[in-house]
Amino acid sequence: MSRLKDKFNESIKPALVKEFDIKNPMLIPAIEKIVISVGAGESAKDQKVLQNMADTISLIAGQKAIITNAKKSVAGFKVREGFPVGIKVTLRKEQMYAFLDKLISVALPRVKDFRGLAKNGFDGRGNYNFGLSEQLMFPEVEYDKILRTHGMNITIATTAKNDKEAFKLLELFGLPFAKGK
């Protein structure tokens, strides 16, 4: 078992039960999945760059990323149906905990001038979204092998009923939130 899963079972669950007075153990908030996604933008026109981006995300996540295609044509964005528009990977169970551990203990501390993650990334249903401006903070990524730097959006989906429970869950996991509001 991963370090964060052990921490969840041993210390986070009892803390959440105590703070929110949860009677049913099935209602204890937990992390359900983590989705890493990248919008391809102009890179979608170049298959080599798009594949390099997918390989980089696969390397970061530890699981094969898929290239997503447009479901509808949008003339304003010059996108046709079936045109590649992004890359995504969904992590669950052990891989999810391994990625979260790597994100908290290795990647985020390597960000220059990092002041914490914004607290306004919650969606009202207990899920948290934040973006990273580049992929170079992860130790697996070799600068010489990437064709174009790109950011990514990370969504942490939880079973929490509201943002307060989700915030406390992620805070107990060690996600570095910014001080203040």
MODELLER restraints for C-alpha pairs under 7 A, 6 or more apart:
rsr = mdl.restraints
at = mdl.atoms
rsr.add(forms.Gaussian(group=physical.xy_distance, feature=features.Distance(at['CA:2:A'], at['CA:94:A']), mean=6.82, stdev=0.5))
rsr.add(forms.Gaussian(group=physical.xy_distance, feature=features.Distance(at['CA:2:A'], at['CA:97:A']), mean=6.62, stdev=0.5))
rsr.add(forms.Gaussian(group=physical.xy_distance, feature=features.Distance(at['CA:2:A'], at['CA:98:A']), mean=6.58, stdev=0.5))
rsr.add(forms.Gaussian(group=physical.xy_distance, feature=features.Distance(at['CA:4:A'], at['CA:97:A']), mean=6.09, stdev=0.5))
rsr.add(forms.Gaussian(group=physical.xy_distance, feature=features.Distance(at['CA:4:A'], at['CA:101:A']), mean=6.52, stdev=0.5))
rsr.add(forms.Gaussian(group=physical.xy_distance, feature=features.Distance(at['CA:5:A'], at['CA:97:A']), mean=6.49, stdev=0.5))
rsr.add(forms.Gaussian(group=physical.xy_distance, feature=features.Distance(at['CA:12:A'], at['CA:172:A']), mean=6.23, stdev=0.5))
rsr.add(forms.Gaussian(group=physical.xy_distance, feature=features.Distance(at['CA:13:A'], at['CA:28:A']), mean=6.84, stdev=0.5))
rsr.add(forms.Gaussian(group=physical.xy_distance, feature=features.Distance(at['CA:16:A'], at['CA:28:A']), mean=6.96, stdev=0.5))
rsr.add(forms.Gaussian(group=physical.xy_distance, feature=features.Distance(at['CA:17:A'], at['CA:28:A']), mean=6.80, stdev=0.5))
rsr.add(forms.Gaussian(group=physical.xy_distance, feature=features.Distance(at['CA:22:A'], at['CA:28:A']), mean=6.78, stdev=0.5))
rsr.add(forms.Gaussian(group=physical.xy_distance, feature=features.Distance(at['CA:29:A'], at['CA:158:A']), mean=6.71, stdev=0.5))
rsr.add(forms.Gaussian(group=physical.xy_distance, feature=features.Distance(at['CA:29:A'], at['CA:159:A']), mean=5.11, stdev=0.5))
rsr.add(forms.Gaussian(group=physical.xy_distance, feature=features.Distance(at['CA:29:A'], at['CA:160:A']), mean=4.56, stdev=0.5))
rsr.add(forms.Gaussian(group=physical.xy_distance, feature=features.Distance(at['CA:29:A'], at['CA:165:A']), mean=6.99, stdev=0.5))
rsr.add(forms.Gaussian(group=physical.xy_distance, feature=features.Distance(at['CA:29:A'], at['CA:169:A']), mean=6.95, stdev=0.5))
rsr.add(forms.Gaussian(group=physical.xy_distance, feature=features.Distance(at['CA:30:A'], at['CA:158:A']), mean=5.54, stdev=0.5))
rsr.add(forms.Gaussian(group=physical.xy_distance, feature=features.Distance(at['CA:30:A'], at['CA:159:A']), mean=5.45, stdev=0.5))
rsr.add(forms.Gaussian(group=physical.xy_distance, feature=features.Distance(at['CA:30:A'], at['CA:160:A']), mean=6.82, stdev=0.5))
rsr.add(forms.Gaussian(group=physical.xy_distance, feature=features.Distance(at['CA:31:A'], at['CA:157:A']), mean=6.05, stdev=0.5))
rsr.add(forms.Gaussian(group=physical.xy_distance, feature=features.Distance(at['CA:31:A'], at['CA:158:A']), mean=4.24, stdev=0.5))
rsr.add(forms.Gaussian(group=physical.xy_distance, feature=features.Distance(at['CA:31:A'], at['CA:159:A']), mean=6.37, stdev=0.5))
rsr.add(forms.Gaussian(group=physical.xy_distance, feature=features.Distance(at['CA:32:A'], at['CA:92:A']), mean=6.84, stdev=0.5))
rsr.add(forms.Gaussian(group=physical.xy_distance, feature=features.Distance(at['CA:32:A'], at['CA:157:A']), mean=5.50, stdev=0.5))
rsr.add(forms.Gaussian(group=physical.xy_distance, feature=features.Distance(at['CA:32:A'], at['CA:158:A']), mean=4.97, stdev=0.5))
rsr.add(forms.Gaussian(group=physical.xy_distance, feature=features.Distance(at['CA:32:A'], at['CA:159:A']), mean=6.28, stdev=0.5))
rsr.add(forms.Gaussian(group=physical.xy_distance, feature=features.Distance(at['CA:33:A'], at['CA:90:A']), mean=6.83, stdev=0.5))
rsr.add(forms.Gaussian(group=physical.xy_distance, feature=features.Distance(at['CA:33:A'], at['CA:91:A']), mean=5.66, stdev=0.5))
rsr.add(forms.Gaussian(group=physical.xy_distance, feature=features.Distance(at['CA:33:A'], at['CA:92:A']), mean=4.87, stdev=0.5))
rsr.add(forms.Gaussian(group=physical.xy_distance, feature=features.Distance(at['CA:33:A'], at['CA:96:A']), mean=6.56, stdev=0.5))
rsr.add(forms.Gaussian(group=physical.xy_distance, feature=features.Distance(at['CA:33:A'], at['CA:156:A']), mean=6.15, stdev=0.5))
rsr.add(forms.Gaussian(group=physical.xy_distance, feature=features.Distance(at['CA:33:A'], at['CA:157:A']), mean=5.30, stdev=0.5))
rsr.add(forms.Gaussian(group=physical.xy_distance, feature=features.Distance(at['CA:34:A'], at['CA:90:A']), mean=5.84, stdev=0.5))
rsr.add(forms.Gaussian(group=physical.xy_distance, feature=features.Distance(at['CA:34:A'], at['CA:91:A']), mean=5.14, stdev=0.5))
rsr.add(forms.Gaussian(group=physical.xy_distance, feature=features.Distance(at['CA:34:A'], at['CA:92:A']), mean=6.69, stdev=0.5))
rsr.add(forms.Gaussian(group=physical.xy_distance, feature=features.Distance(at['CA:34:A'], at['CA:96:A']), mean=6.20, stdev=0.5))
rsr.add(forms.Gaussian(group=physical.xy_distance, feature=features.Distance(at['CA:34:A'], at['CA:154:A']), mean=6.95, stdev=0.5))
rsr.add(forms.Gaussian(group=physical.xy_distance, feature=features.Distance(at['CA:34:A'], at['CA:155:A']), mean=5.58, stdev=0.5))
rsr.add(forms.Gaussian(group=physical.xy_distance, feature=features.Distance(at['CA:34:A'], at['CA:156:A']), mean=4.61, stdev=0.5))
rsr.add(forms.Gaussian(group=physical.xy_distance, feature=features.Distance(at['CA:34:A'], at['CA:157:A']), mean=6.12, stdev=0.5))
rsr.add(forms.Gaussian(group=physical.xy_distance, feature=features.Distance(at['CA:35:A'], at['CA:88:A']), mean=6.99, stdev=0.5))
rsr.add(forms.Gaussian(group=physical.xy_distance, feature=features.Distance(at['CA:35:A'], at['CA:89:A']), mean=5.78, stdev=0.5))
rsr.add(forms.Gaussian(group=physical.xy_distance, feature=features.Distance(at['CA:35:A'], at['CA:90:A']), mean=4.44, stdev=0.5))
rsr.add(forms.Gaussian(group=physical.xy_distance, feature=features.Distance(at['CA:35:A'], at['CA:91:A']), mean=6.21, stdev=0.5))
rsr.add(forms.Gaussian(group=physical.xy_distance, feature=features.Distance(at['CA:35:A'], at['CA:154:A']), mean=5.74, stdev=0.5))
rsr.add(forms.Gaussian(group=physical.xy_distance, feature=features.Distance(at['CA:35:A'], at['CA:155:A']), mean=5.09, stdev=0.5))
rsr.add(forms.Gaussian(group=physical.xy_distance, feature=features.Distance(at['CA:35:A'], at['CA:156:A']), mean=6.64, stdev=0.5))
rsr.add(forms.Gaussian(group=physical.xy_distance, feature=features.Distance(at['CA:36:A'], at['CA:88:A']), mean=5.56, stdev=0.5))
rsr.add(forms.Gaussian(group=physical.xy_distance, feature=features.Distance(at['CA:36:A'], at['CA:89:A']), mean=5.40, stdev=0.5))
rsr.add(forms.Gaussian(group=physical.xy_distance, feature=features.Distance(at['CA:36:A'], at['CA:90:A']), mean=6.50, stdev=0.5))
rsr.add(forms.Gaussian(group=physical.xy_distance, feature=features.Distance(at['CA:36:A'], at['CA:152:A']), mean=6.71, stdev=0.5))
rsr.add(forms.Gaussian(group=physical.xy_distance, feature=features.Distance(at['CA:36:A'], at['CA:153:A']), mean=5.80, stdev=0.5))
rsr.add(forms.Gaussian(group=physical.xy_distance, feature=features.Distance(at['CA:36:A'], at['CA:154:A']), mean=4.66, stdev=0.5))
rsr.add(forms.Gaussian(group=physical.xy_distance, feature=features.Distance(at['CA:36:A'], at['CA:155:A']), mean=6.53, stdev=0.5))
rsr.add(forms.Gaussian(group=physical.xy_distance, feature=features.Distance(at['CA:37:A'], at['CA:87:A']), mean=5.59, stdev=0.5))
rsr.add(forms.Gaussian(group=physical.xy_distance, feature=features.Distance(at['CA:37:A'], at['CA:88:A']), mean=4.19, stdev=0.5))
rsr.add(forms.Gaussian(group=physical.xy_distance, feature=features.Distance(at['CA:37:A'], at['CA:89:A']), mean=6.56, stdev=0.5))
rsr.add(forms.Gaussian(group=physical.xy_distance, feature=features.Distance(at['CA:37:A'], at['CA:152:A']), mean=5.70, stdev=0.5))
rsr.add(forms.Gaussian(group=physical.xy_distance, feature=features.Distance(at['CA:37:A'], at['CA:153:A']), mean=5.25, stdev=0.5))
rsr.add(forms.Gaussian(group=physical.xy_distance, feature=features.Distance(at['CA:37:A'], at['CA:154:A']), mean=6.52, stdev=0.5))
rsr.add(forms.Gaussian(group=physical.xy_distance, feature=features.Distance(at['CA:38:A'], at['CA:86:A']), mean=5.49, stdev=0.5))
rsr.add(forms.Gaussian(group=physical.xy_distance, feature=features.Distance(at['CA:38:A'], at['CA:87:A']), mean=5.14, stdev=0.5))
rsr.add(forms.Gaussian(group=physical.xy_distance, feature=features.Distance(at['CA:38:A'], at['CA:88:A']), mean=6.34, stdev=0.5))
rsr.add(forms.Gaussian(group=physical.xy_distance, feature=features.Distance(at['CA:38:A'], at['CA:151:A']), mean=6.78, stdev=0.5))
rsr.add(forms.Gaussian(group=physical.xy_distance, feature=features.Distance(at['CA:38:A'], at['CA:152:A']), mean=4.81, stdev=0.5))
rsr.add(forms.Gaussian(group=physical.xy_distance, feature=features.Distance(at['CA:38:A'], at['CA:153:A']), mean=6.28, stdev=0.5))
rsr.add(forms.Gaussian(group=physical.xy_distance, feature=features.Distance(at['CA:39:A'], at['CA:85:A']), mean=6.19, stdev=0.5))
rsr.add(forms.Gaussian(group=physical.xy_distance, feature=features.Distance(at['CA:39:A'], at['CA:86:A']), mean=4.33, stdev=0.5))
rsr.add(forms.Gaussian(group=physical.xy_distance, feature=features.Distance(at['CA:39:A'], at['CA:87:A']), mean=6.55, stdev=0.5))
rsr.add(forms.Gaussian(group=physical.xy_distance, feature=features.Distance(at['CA:40:A'], at['CA:50:A']), mean=6.99, stdev=0.5))
rsr.add(forms.Gaussian(group=physical.xy_distance, feature=features.Distance(at['CA:40:A'], at['CA:85:A']), mean=5.25, stdev=0.5))
rsr.add(forms.Gaussian(group=physical.xy_distance, feature=features.Distance(at['CA:40:A'], at['CA:86:A']), mean=4.54, stdev=0.5))
rsr.add(forms.Gaussian(group=physical.xy_distance, feature=features.Distance(at['CA:41:A'], at['CA:85:A']), mean=6.67, stdev=0.5))
rsr.add(forms.Gaussian(group=physical.xy_distance, feature=features.Distance(at['CA:43:A'], at['CA:49:A']), mean=6.10, stdev=0.5))
rsr.add(forms.Gaussian(group=physical.xy_distance, feature=features.Distance(at['CA:43:A'], at['CA:50:A']), mean=5.91, stdev=0.5))
rsr.add(forms.Gaussian(group=physical.xy_distance, feature=features.Distance(at['CA:44:A'], at['CA:50:A']), mean=5.87, stdev=0.5))
rsr.add(forms.Gaussian(group=physical.xy_distance, feature=features.Distance(at['CA:44:A'], at['CA:84:A']), mean=5.83, stdev=0.5))
rsr.add(forms.Gaussian(group=physical.xy_distance, feature=features.Distance(at['CA:44:A'], at['CA:85:A']), mean=6.09, stdev=0.5))
rsr.add(forms.Gaussian(group=physical.xy_distance, feature=features.Distance(at['CA:49:A'], at['CA:147:A']), mean=6.25, stdev=0.5))
rsr.add(forms.Gaussian(group=physical.xy_distance, feature=features.Distance(at['CA:52:A'], at['CA:146:A']), mean=6.70, stdev=0.5))
rsr.add(forms.Gaussian(group=physical.xy_distance, feature=features.Distance(at['CA:52:A'], at['CA:147:A']), mean=6.88, stdev=0.5))
rsr.add(forms.Gaussian(group=physical.xy_distance, feature=features.Distance(at['CA:54:A'], at['CA:65:A']), mean=5.81, stdev=0.5))
rsr.add(forms.Gaussian(group=physical.xy_distance, feature=features.Distance(at['CA:54:A'], at['CA:66:A']), mean=6.92, stdev=0.5))
rsr.add(forms.Gaussian(group=physical.xy_distance, feature=features.Distance(at['CA:54:A'], at['CA:67:A']), mean=6.96, stdev=0.5))
rsr.add(forms.Gaussian(group=physical.xy_distance, feature=features.Distance(at['CA:54:A'], at['CA:87:A']), mean=6.17, stdev=0.5))
rsr.add(forms.Gaussian(group=physical.xy_distance, feature=features.Distance(at['CA:56:A'], at['CA:141:A']), mean=6.80, stdev=0.5))
rsr.add(forms.Gaussian(group=physical.xy_distance, feature=features.Distance(at['CA:57:A'], at['CA:65:A']), mean=6.39, stdev=0.5))
rsr.add(forms.Gaussian(group=physical.xy_distance, feature=features.Distance(at['CA:58:A'], at['CA:64:A']), mean=4.77, stdev=0.5))
rsr.add(forms.Gaussian(group=physical.xy_distance, feature=features.Distance(at['CA:58:A'], at['CA:65:A']), mean=5.05, stdev=0.5))
rsr.add(forms.Gaussian(group=physical.xy_distance, feature=features.Distance(at['CA:59:A'], at['CA:140:A']), mean=6.59, stdev=0.5))
rsr.add(forms.Gaussian(group=physical.xy_distance, feature=features.Distance(at['CA:60:A'], at['CA:138:A']), mean=6.76, stdev=0.5))
rsr.add(forms.Gaussian(group=physical.xy_distance, feature=features.Distance(at['CA:60:A'], at['CA:140:A']), mean=6.38, stdev=0.5))
rsr.add(forms.Gaussian(group=physical.xy_distance, feature=features.Distance(at['CA:61:A'], at['CA:99:A']), mean=6.28, stdev=0.5))
rsr.add(forms.Gaussian(group=physical.xy_distance, feature=features.Distance(at['CA:64:A'], at['CA:89:A']), mean=6.96, stdev=0.5))
rsr.add(forms.Gaussian(group=physical.xy_distance, feature=features.Distance(at['CA:65:A'], at['CA:87:A']), mean=6.54, stdev=0.5))
rsr.add(forms.Gaussian(group=physical.xy_distance, feature=features.Distance(at['CA:65:A'], at['CA:88:A']), mean=5.55, stdev=0.5))
rsr.add(forms.Gaussian(group=physical.xy_distance, feature=features.Distance(at['CA:65:A'], at['CA:89:A']), mean=4.68, stdev=0.5))
rsr.add(forms.Gaussian(group=physical.xy_distance, feature=features.Distance(at['CA:66:A'], at['CA:87:A']), mean=5.60, stdev=0.5))
rsr.add(forms.Gaussian(group=physical.xy_distance, feature=features.Distance(at['CA:66:A'], at['CA:88:A']), mean=5.62, stdev=0.5))
rsr.add(forms.Gaussian(group=physical.xy_distance, feature=features.Distance(at['CA:66:A'], at['CA:89:A']), mean=6.41, stdev=0.5))
rsr.add(forms.Gaussian(group=physical.xy_distance, feature=features.Distance(at['CA:67:A'], at['CA:84:A']), mean=6.60, stdev=0.5))
rsr.add(forms.Gaussian(group=physical.xy_distance, feature=features.Distance(at['CA:67:A'], at['CA:86:A']), mean=5.80, stdev=0.5))
rsr.add(forms.Gaussian(group=physical.xy_distance, feature=features.Distance(at['CA:67:A'], at['CA:87:A']), mean=4.43, stdev=0.5))
rsr.add(forms.Gaussian(group=physical.xy_distance, feature=features.Distance(at['CA:67:A'], at['CA:88:A']), mean=6.63, stdev=0.5))
rsr.add(forms.Gaussian(group=physical.xy_distance, feature=features.Distance(at['CA:68:A'], at['CA:84:A']), mean=5.75, stdev=0.5))
rsr.add(forms.Gaussian(group=physical.xy_distance, feature=features.Distance(at['CA:68:A'], at['CA:85:A']), mean=5.98, stdev=0.5))
rsr.add(forms.Gaussian(group=physical.xy_distance, feature=features.Distance(at['CA:68:A'], at['CA:86:A']), mean=5.16, stdev=0.5))
rsr.add(forms.Gaussian(group=physical.xy_distance, feature=features.Distance(at['CA:68:A'], at['CA:87:A']), mean=5.59, stdev=0.5))
rsr.add(forms.Gaussian(group=physical.xy_distance, feature=features.Distance(at['CA:69:A'], at['CA:82:A']), mean=5.02, stdev=0.5))
rsr.add(forms.Gaussian(group=physical.xy_distance, feature=features.Distance(at['CA:69:A'], at['CA:83:A']), mean=5.23, stdev=0.5))
rsr.add(forms.Gaussian(group=physical.xy_distance, feature=features.Distance(at['CA:69:A'], at['CA:84:A']), mean=4.16, stdev=0.5))
rsr.add(forms.Gaussian(group=physical.xy_distance, feature=features.Distance(at['CA:69:A'], at['CA:85:A']), mean=5.40, stdev=0.5))
rsr.add(forms.Gaussian(group=physical.xy_distance, feature=features.Distance(at['CA:69:A'], at['CA:86:A']), mean=6.97, stdev=0.5))
rsr.add(forms.Gaussian(group=physical.xy_distance, feature=features.Distance(at['CA:70:A'], at['CA:80:A']), mean=6.87, stdev=0.5))
rsr.add(forms.Gaussian(group=physical.xy_distance, feature=features.Distance(at['CA:70:A'], at['CA:81:A']), mean=5.13, stdev=0.5))
rsr.add(forms.Gaussian(group=physical.xy_distance, feature=features.Distance(at['CA:70:A'], at['CA:82:A']), mean=5.01, stdev=0.5))
rsr.add(forms.Gaussian(group=physical.xy_distance, feature=features.Distance(at['CA:70:A'], at['CA:83:A']), mean=5.37, stdev=0.5))
rsr.add(forms.Gaussian(group=physical.xy_distance, feature=features.Distance(at['CA:70:A'], at['CA:84:A']), mean=6.18, stdev=0.5))
rsr.add(forms.Gaussian(group=physical.xy_distance, feature=features.Distance(at['CA:70:A'], at['CA:85:A']), mean=5.97, stdev=0.5))
rsr.add(forms.Gaussian(group=physical.xy_distance, feature=features.Distance(at['CA:71:A'], at['CA:81:A']), mean=5.39, stdev=0.5))
rsr.add(forms.Gaussian(group=physical.xy_distance, feature=features.Distance(at['CA:71:A'], at['CA:82:A']), mean=6.28, stdev=0.5))
rsr.add(forms.Gaussian(group=physical.xy_distance, feature=features.Distance(at['CA:72:A'], at['CA:80:A']), mean=6.67, stdev=0.5))
rsr.add(forms.Gaussian(group=physical.xy_distance, feature=features.Distance(at['CA:72:A'], at['CA:81:A']), mean=4.69, stdev=0.5))
rsr.add(forms.Gaussian(group=physical.xy_distance, feature=features.Distance(at['CA:73:A'], at['CA:79:A']), mean=5.50, stdev=0.5))
rsr.add(forms.Gaussian(group=physical.xy_distance, feature=features.Distance(at['CA:73:A'], at['CA:80:A']), mean=4.14, stdev=0.5))
rsr.add(forms.Gaussian(group=physical.xy_distance, feature=features.Distance(at['CA:73:A'], at['CA:81:A']), mean=4.60, stdev=0.5))
rsr.add(forms.Gaussian(group=physical.xy_distance, feature=features.Distance(at['CA:74:A'], at['CA:80:A']), mean=6.39, stdev=0.5))
rsr.add(forms.Gaussian(group=physical.xy_distance, feature=features.Distance(at['CA:104:A'], at['CA:174:A']), mean=6.89, stdev=0.5))
rsr.add(forms.Gaussian(group=physical.xy_distance, feature=features.Distance(at['CA:104:A'], at['CA:175:A']), mean=6.03, stdev=0.5))
rsr.add(forms.Gaussian(group=physical.xy_distance, feature=features.Distance(at['CA:107:A'], at['CA:137:A']), mean=5.12, stdev=0.5))
rsr.add(forms.Gaussian(group=physical.xy_distance, feature=features.Distance(at['CA:107:A'], at['CA:138:A']), mean=5.11, stdev=0.5))
rsr.add(forms.Gaussian(group=physical.xy_distance, feature=features.Distance(at['CA:110:A'], at['CA:137:A']), mean=5.79, stdev=0.5))
rsr.add(forms.Gaussian(group=physical.xy_distance, feature=features.Distance(at['CA:111:A'], at['CA:137:A']), mean=6.35, stdev=0.5))
rsr.add(forms.Gaussian(group=physical.xy_distance, feature=features.Distance(at['CA:115:A'], at['CA:178:A']), mean=5.81, stdev=0.5))
rsr.add(forms.Gaussian(group=physical.xy_distance, feature=features.Distance(at['CA:116:A'], at['CA:176:A']), mean=5.18, stdev=0.5))
rsr.add(forms.Gaussian(group=physical.xy_distance, feature=features.Distance(at['CA:116:A'], at['CA:177:A']), mean=4.58, stdev=0.5))
rsr.add(forms.Gaussian(group=physical.xy_distance, feature=features.Distance(at['CA:116:A'], at['CA:178:A']), mean=3.97, stdev=0.5))
rsr.add(forms.Gaussian(group=physical.xy_distance, feature=features.Distance(at['CA:117:A'], at['CA:176:A']), mean=6.10, stdev=0.5))
rsr.add(forms.Gaussian(group=physical.xy_distance, feature=features.Distance(at['CA:117:A'], at['CA:177:A']), mean=4.48, stdev=0.5))
rsr.add(forms.Gaussian(group=physical.xy_distance, feature=features.Distance(at['CA:117:A'], at['CA:178:A']), mean=5.28, stdev=0.5))
rsr.add(forms.Gaussian(group=physical.xy_distance, feature=features.Distance(at['CA:118:A'], at['CA:177:A']), mean=6.15, stdev=0.5))
rsr.add(forms.Gaussian(group=physical.xy_distance, feature=features.Distance(at['CA:118:A'], at['CA:178:A']), mean=5.75, stdev=0.5))
rsr.add(forms.Gaussian(group=physical.xy_distance, feature=features.Distance(at['CA:119:A'], at['CA:177:A']), mean=6.43, stdev=0.5))
rsr.add(forms.Gaussian(group=physical.xy_distance, feature=features.Distance(at['CA:119:A'], at['CA:178:A']), mean=6.94, stdev=0.5))
rsr.add(forms.Gaussian(group=physical.xy_distance, feature=features.Distance(at['CA:119:A'], at['CA:181:A']), mean=6.96, stdev=0.5))
rsr.add(forms.Gaussian(group=physical.xy_distance, feature=features.Distance(at['CA:121:A'], at['CA:128:A']), mean=5.36, stdev=0.5))
rsr.add(forms.Gaussian(group=physical.xy_distance, feature=features.Distance(at['CA:121:A'], at['CA:129:A']), mean=5.01, stdev=0.5))
rsr.add(forms.Gaussian(group=physical.xy_distance, feature=features.Distance(at['CA:121:A'], at['CA:130:A']), mean=6.07, stdev=0.5))
rsr.add(forms.Gaussian(group=physical.xy_distance, feature=features.Distance(at['CA:122:A'], at['CA:128:A']), mean=4.48, stdev=0.5))
rsr.add(forms.Gaussian(group=physical.xy_distance, feature=features.Distance(at['CA:122:A'], at['CA:129:A']), mean=6.41, stdev=0.5))
rsr.add(forms.Gaussian(group=physical.xy_distance, feature=features.Distance(at['CA:122:A'], at['CA:163:A']), mean=6.18, stdev=0.5))
rsr.add(forms.Gaussian(group=physical.xy_distance, feature=features.Distance(at['CA:124:A'], at['CA:162:A']), mean=6.00, stdev=0.5))
rsr.add(forms.Gaussian(group=physical.xy_distance, feature=features.Distance(at['CA:124:A'], at['CA:163:A']), mean=5.59, stdev=0.5))
rsr.add(forms.Gaussian(group=physical.xy_distance, feature=features.Distance(at['CA:125:A'], at['CA:161:A']), mean=6.03, stdev=0.5))
rsr.add(forms.Gaussian(group=physical.xy_distance, feature=features.Distance(at['CA:125:A'], at['CA:162:A']), mean=5.10, stdev=0.5))
rsr.add(forms.Gaussian(group=physical.xy_distance, feature=features.Distance(at['CA:125:A'], at['CA:163:A']), mean=6.28, stdev=0.5))
rsr.add(forms.Gaussian(group=physical.xy_distance, feature=features.Distance(at['CA:126:A'], at['CA:158:A']), mean=5.94, stdev=0.5))
rsr.add(forms.Gaussian(group=physical.xy_distance, feature=features.Distance(at['CA:126:A'], at['CA:159:A']), mean=6.96, stdev=0.5))
rsr.add(forms.Gaussian(group=physical.xy_distance, feature=features.Distance(at['CA:126:A'], at['CA:160:A']), mean=5.08, stdev=0.5))
rsr.add(forms.Gaussian(group=physical.xy_distance, feature=features.Distance(at['CA:126:A'], at['CA:161:A']), mean=5.85, stdev=0.5))
rsr.add(forms.Gaussian(group=physical.xy_distance, feature=features.Distance(at['CA:126:A'], at['CA:162:A']), mean=4.69, stdev=0.5))
rsr.add(forms.Gaussian(group=physical.xy_distance, feature=features.Distance(at['CA:126:A'], at['CA:163:A']), mean=4.51, stdev=0.5))
rsr.add(forms.Gaussian(group=physical.xy_distance, feature=features.Distance(at['CA:126:A'], at['CA:166:A']), mean=4.99, stdev=0.5))
rsr.add(forms.Gaussian(group=physical.xy_distance, feature=features.Distance(at['CA:127:A'], at['CA:156:A']), mean=5.79, stdev=0.5))
rsr.add(forms.Gaussian(group=physical.xy_distance, feature=features.Distance(at['CA:127:A'], at['CA:157:A']), mean=4.63, stdev=0.5))
rsr.add(forms.Gaussian(group=physical.xy_distance, feature=features.Distance(at['CA:127:A'], at['CA:158:A']), mean=5.61, stdev=0.5))
rsr.add(forms.Gaussian(group=physical.xy_distance, feature=features.Distance(at['CA:127:A'], at['CA:166:A']), mean=6.92, stdev=0.5))
rsr.add(forms.Gaussian(group=physical.xy_distance, feature=features.Distance(at['CA:128:A'], at['CA:155:A']), mean=5.71, stdev=0.5))
rsr.add(forms.Gaussian(group=physical.xy_distance, feature=features.Distance(at['CA:128:A'], at['CA:156:A']), mean=5.16, stdev=0.5))
rsr.add(forms.Gaussian(group=physical.xy_distance, feature=features.Distance(at['CA:128:A'], at['CA:157:A']), mean=6.57, stdev=0.5))
rsr.add(forms.Gaussian(group=physical.xy_distance, feature=features.Distance(at['CA:129:A'], at['CA:154:A']), mean=5.76, stdev=0.5))
rsr.add(forms.Gaussian(group=physical.xy_distance, feature=features.Distance(at['CA:129:A'], at['CA:155:A']), mean=4.45, stdev=0.5))
rsr.add(forms.Gaussian(group=physical.xy_distance, feature=features.Distance(at['CA:129:A'], at['CA:156:A']), mean=6.39, stdev=0.5))
rsr.add(forms.Gaussian(group=physical.xy_distance, feature=features.Distance(at['CA:130:A'], at['CA:153:A']), mean=5.86, stdev=0.5))
rsr.add(forms.Gaussian(group=physical.xy_distance, feature=features.Distance(at['CA:130:A'], at['CA:154:A']), mean=5.55, stdev=0.5))
rsr.add(forms.Gaussian(group=physical.xy_distance, feature=features.Distance(at['CA:130:A'], at['CA:155:A']), mean=6.68, stdev=0.5))
rsr.add(forms.Gaussian(group=physical.xy_distance, feature=features.Distance(at['CA:131:A'], at['CA:152:A']), mean=5.66, stdev=0.5))
rsr.add(forms.Gaussian(group=physical.xy_distance, feature=features.Distance(at['CA:131:A'], at['CA:153:A']), mean=4.32, stdev=0.5))
rsr.add(forms.Gaussian(group=physical.xy_distance, feature=features.Distance(at['CA:131:A'], at['CA:154:A']), mean=6.01, stdev=0.5))
rsr.add(forms.Gaussian(group=physical.xy_distance, feature=features.Distance(at['CA:132:A'], at['CA:151:A']), mean=5.31, stdev=0.5))
rsr.add(forms.Gaussian(group=physical.xy_distance, feature=features.Distance(at['CA:132:A'], at['CA:152:A']), mean=5.36, stdev=0.5))
rsr.add(forms.Gaussian(group=physical.xy_distance, feature=features.Distance(at['CA:132:A'], at['CA:153:A']), mean=6.39, stdev=0.5))
rsr.add(forms.Gaussian(group=physical.xy_distance, feature=features.Distance(at['CA:133:A'], at['CA:150:A']), mean=6.74, stdev=0.5))
rsr.add(forms.Gaussian(group=physical.xy_distance, feature=features.Distance(at['CA:133:A'], at['CA:151:A']), mean=4.21, stdev=0.5))
rsr.add(forms.Gaussian(group=physical.xy_distance, feature=features.Distance(at['CA:133:A'], at['CA:152:A']), mean=6.69, stdev=0.5))
rsr.add(forms.Gaussian(group=physical.xy_distance, feature=features.Distance(at['CA:134:A'], at['CA:149:A']), mean=6.00, stdev=0.5))
rsr.add(forms.Gaussian(group=physical.xy_distance, feature=features.Distance(at['CA:134:A'], at['CA:150:A']), mean=5.03, stdev=0.5))
rsr.add(forms.Gaussian(group=physical.xy_distance, feature=features.Distance(at['CA:134:A'], at['CA:151:A']), mean=4.16, stdev=0.5))
rsr.add(forms.Gaussian(group=physical.xy_distance, feature=features.Distance(at['CA:135:A'], at['CA:149:A']), mean=6.74, stdev=0.5))
rsr.add(forms.Gaussian(group=physical.xy_distance, feature=features.Distance(at['CA:135:A'], at['CA:150:A']), mean=6.34, stdev=0.5))
rsr.add(forms.Gaussian(group=physical.xy_distance, feature=features.Distance(at['CA:135:A'], at['CA:151:A']), mean=6.06, stdev=0.5))
rsr.add(forms.Gaussian(group=physical.xy_distance, feature=features.Distance(at['CA:136:A'], at['CA:143:A']), mean=6.98, stdev=0.5))
rsr.add(forms.Gaussian(group=physical.xy_distance, feature=features.Distance(at['CA:158:A'], at['CA:166:A']), mean=6.71, stdev=0.5))
rsr.add(forms.Gaussian(group=physical.xy_distance, feature=features.Distance(at['CA:160:A'], at['CA:166:A']), mean=5.39, stdev=0.5))
